[in-house]
Amino acid sequence: MTEKNYYENVKQVVYLSNDDGMACNECNGLTDRNLASRINHYISTHGYKLLHVGQETGNSDDGIYHFSIAVLGK
């Protein structure tokens, strides 16, 4: 049995973080800071698929930060 490449034909990638409330790249709607709502919007409205969910950690002038992130593609 051969496995299909899940990432095959992905031409556009969107990076989402719970740190920002940026508008949707497709329709400029949904400025909700809730990461789950934003992920669901891209999947159900624009046909994206979830490629990765994880965490981003780093240092800034304000100290250490931790964000949840999602990468979606279509």
Rosetta constraint file for C-alpha pairs under 8 A:
AtomPair CA 7 CA 51 HARMONIC 7.66 0.50
AtomPair CA 9 CA 74 HARMONIC 7.50 0.50
AtomPair CA 10 CA 73 HARMONIC 5.81 0.50
AtomPair CA 10 CA 74 HARMONIC 4.89 0.50
AtomPair CA 11 CA 73 HARMONIC 7.19 0.50
AtomPair CA 11 CA 74 HARMONIC 6.04 0.50
AtomPair CA 12 CA 73 HARMONIC 5.48 0.50
AtomPair CA 12 CA 74 HARMONIC 5.53 0.50
AtomPair CA 13 CA 71 HARMONIC 6.81 0.50
AtomPair CA 13 CA 72 HARMONIC 5.65 0.50
AtomPair CA 13 CA 73 HARMONIC 4.32 0.50
AtomPair CA 13 CA 74 HARMONIC 6.78 0.50
AtomPair CA 14 CA 71 HARMONIC 5.66 0.50
AtomPair CA 14 CA 72 HARMONIC 5.21 0.50
AtomPair CA 14 CA 73 HARMONIC 6.16 0.50
AtomPair CA 15 CA 69 HARMONIC 7.19 0.50
AtomPair CA 15 CA 70 HARMONIC 5.95 0.50
AtomPair CA 15 CA 71 HARMONIC 4.67 0.50
AtomPair CA 15 CA 72 HARMONIC 6.65 0.50
AtomPair CA 16 CA 20 HARMONIC 7.76 0.50
AtomPair CA 16 CA 35 HARMONIC 7.32 0.50
AtomPair CA 16 CA 38 HARMONIC 7.91 0.50
AtomPair CA 16 CA 39 HARMONIC 7.82 0.50
AtomPair CA 16 CA 69 HARMONIC 5.53 0.50
AtomPair CA 16 CA 70 HARMONIC 5.11 0.50
AtomPair CA 16 CA 71 HARMONIC 6.26 0.50
AtomPair CA 17 CA 35 HARMONIC 6.67 0.50
AtomPair CA 17 CA 67 HARMONIC 6.53 0.50
AtomPair CA 17 CA 68 HARMONIC 5.80 0.50
AtomPair CA 17 CA 69 HARMONIC 4.37 0.50
AtomPair CA 17 CA 70 HARMONIC 6.45 0.50
AtomPair CA 18 CA 33 HARMONIC 6.12 0.50
AtomPair CA 18 CA 34 HARMONIC 6.54 0.50
AtomPair CA 18 CA 35 HARMONIC 5.24 0.50
AtomPair CA 18 CA 67 HARMONIC 6.12 0.50
AtomPair CA 18 CA 68 HARMONIC 5.75 0.50
AtomPair CA 18 CA 69 HARMONIC 6.59 0.50
AtomPair CA 19 CA 33 HARMONIC 7.51 0.50
AtomPair CA 19 CA 67 HARMONIC 6.33 0.50
AtomPair CA 19 CA 68 HARMONIC 7.93 0.50
AtomPair CA 20 CA 33 HARMONIC 6.43 0.50
AtomPair CA 21 CA 31 HARMONIC 5.13 0.50
AtomPair CA 21 CA 32 HARMONIC 5.84 0.50
AtomPair CA 21 CA 33 HARMONIC 4.62 0.50
AtomPair CA 22 CA 31 HARMONIC 5.55 0.50
AtomPair CA 22 CA 33 HARMONIC 7.96 0.50
AtomPair CA 23 CA 27 HARMONIC 7.89 0.50
AtomPair CA 23 CA 28 HARMONIC 4.85 0.50
AtomPair CA 23 CA 29 HARMONIC 5.40 0.50
AtomPair CA 23 CA 30 HARMONIC 5.60 0.50
AtomPair CA 23 CA 31 HARMONIC 4.68 0.50
AtomPair CA 24 CA 28 HARMONIC 4.59 0.50
AtomPair CA 24 CA 29 HARMONIC 5.32 0.50
AtomPair CA 24 CA 30 HARMONIC 5.97 0.50
AtomPair CA 24 CA 31 HARMONIC 7.12 0.50
AtomPair CA 24 CA 38 HARMONIC 7.99 0.50
AtomPair CA 24 CA 42 HARMONIC 7.80 0.50
AtomPair CA 26 CA 46 HARMONIC 7.49 0.50
AtomPair CA 30 CA 38 HARMONIC 6.93 0.50
AtomPair CA 30 CA 41 HARMONIC 7.73 0.50
AtomPair CA 32 CA 37 HARMONIC 7.16 0.50
AtomPair CA 32 CA 38 HARMONIC 6.82 0.50
AtomPair CA 33 CA 38 HARMONIC 7.62 0.50
AtomPair CA 34 CA 38 HARMONIC 6.44 0.50
AtomPair CA 35 CA 39 HARMONIC 6.15 0.50
AtomPair CA 35 CA 68 HARMONIC 7.99 0.50
AtomPair CA 35 CA 69 HARMONIC 7.98 0.50
AtomPair CA 36 CA 40 HARMONIC 6.10 0.50
AtomPair CA 37 CA 41 HARMONIC 6.07 0.50
AtomPair CA 38 CA 42 HARMONIC 6.42 0.50
AtomPair CA 39 CA 43 HARMONIC 6.31 0.50
AtomPair CA 39 CA 50 HARMONIC 7.92 0.50
AtomPair CA 39 CA 70 HARMONIC 7.53 0.50
AtomPair CA 39 CA 72 HARMONIC 7.88 0.50
AtomPair CA 40 CA 44 HARMONIC 5.85 0.50
AtomPair CA 40 CA 45 HARMONIC 7.95 0.50
AtomPair CA 41 CA 45 HARMONIC 5.45 0.50
AtomPair CA 41 CA 46 HARMONIC 7.30 0.50
AtomPair CA 42 CA 46 HARMONIC 5.15 0.50
AtomPair CA 42 CA 47 HARMONIC 6.51 0.50
AtomPair CA 42 CA 48 HARMONIC 5.61 0.50
AtomPair CA 42 CA 72 HARMONIC 7.87 0.50
AtomPair CA 43 CA 47 HARMONIC 4.87 0.50
AtomPair CA 43 CA 48 HARMONIC 4.56 0.50
AtomPair CA 43 CA 49 HARMONIC 5.88 0.50
AtomPair CA 43 CA 50 HARMONIC 7.60 0.50
AtomPair CA 44 CA 48 HARMONIC 7.64 0.50
AtomPair CA 47 CA 74 HARMONIC 6.87 0.50
AtomPair CA 48 CA 72 HARMONIC 5.99 0.50
AtomPair CA 48 CA 73 HARMONIC 5.22 0.50
AtomPair CA 48 CA 74 HARMONIC 4.81 0.50
AtomPair CA 49 CA 72 HARMONIC 5.49 0.50
AtomPair CA 49 CA 73 HARMONIC 5.53 0.50
AtomPair CA 49 CA 74 HARMONIC 6.33 0.50
AtomPair CA 50 CA 70 HARMONIC 7.43 0.50
AtomPair CA 50 CA 71 HARMONIC 6.34 0.50
AtomPair CA 50 CA 72 HARMONIC 4.55 0.50
AtomPair CA 50 CA 73 HARMONIC 6.65 0.50
AtomPair CA 51 CA 70 HARMONIC 7.61 0.50
AtomPair CA 51 CA 71 HARMONIC 5.48 0.50
AtomPair CA 51 CA 72 HARMONIC 5.13 0.50
AtomPair CA 51 CA 73 HARMONIC 6.52 0.50
AtomPair CA 52 CA 70 HARMONIC 5.61 0.50
AtomPair CA 52 CA 71 HARMONIC 5.05 0.50
AtomPair CA 52 CA 72 HARMONIC 6.97 0.50
AtomPair CA 53 CA 68 HARMONIC 7.52 0.50
AtomPair CA 53 CA 69 HARMONIC 5.78 0.50
AtomPair CA 53 CA 70 HARMONIC 4.42 0.50
AtomPair CA 53 CA 71 HARMONIC 6.47 0.50
AtomPair CA 54 CA 68 HARMONIC 5.90 0.50
AtomPair CA 54 CA 69 HARMONIC 5.34 0.50
AtomPair CA 54 CA 70 HARMONIC 6.42 0.50
AtomPair CA 55 CA 66 HARMONIC 6.78 0.50
AtomPair CA 55 CA 67 HARMONIC 5.56 0.50
AtomPair CA 55 CA 68 HARMONIC 4.54 0.50
AtomPair CA 55 CA 69 HARMONIC 5.56 0.50
AtomPair CA 56 CA 65 HARMONIC 7.95 0.50
AtomPair CA 56 CA 66 HARMONIC 5.67 0.50
AtomPair CA 56 CA 67 HARMONIC 5.10 0.50
AtomPair CA 56 CA 68 HARMONIC 6.28 0.50
AtomPair CA 56 CA 69 HARMONIC 6.66 0.50
AtomPair CA 57 CA 64 HARMONIC 7.24 0.50
AtomPair CA 57 CA 65 HARMONIC 5.54 0.50
AtomPair CA 57 CA 66 HARMONIC 4.51 0.50
AtomPair CA 57 CA 67 HARMONIC 6.47 0.50
AtomPair CA 58 CA 64 HARMONIC 5.68 0.50
AtomPair CA 58 CA 65 HARMONIC 5.50 0.50
AtomPair CA 58 CA 66 HARMONIC 6.89 0.50
AtomPair CA 59 CA 63 HARMONIC 5.57 0.50
AtomPair CA 59 CA 64 HARMONIC 4.44 0.50
AtomPair CA 59 CA 65 HARMONIC 6.11 0.50
AtomPair CA 60 CA 64 HARMONIC 6.23 0.50
AtomPair CA 60 CA 65 HARMONIC 7.28 0.50
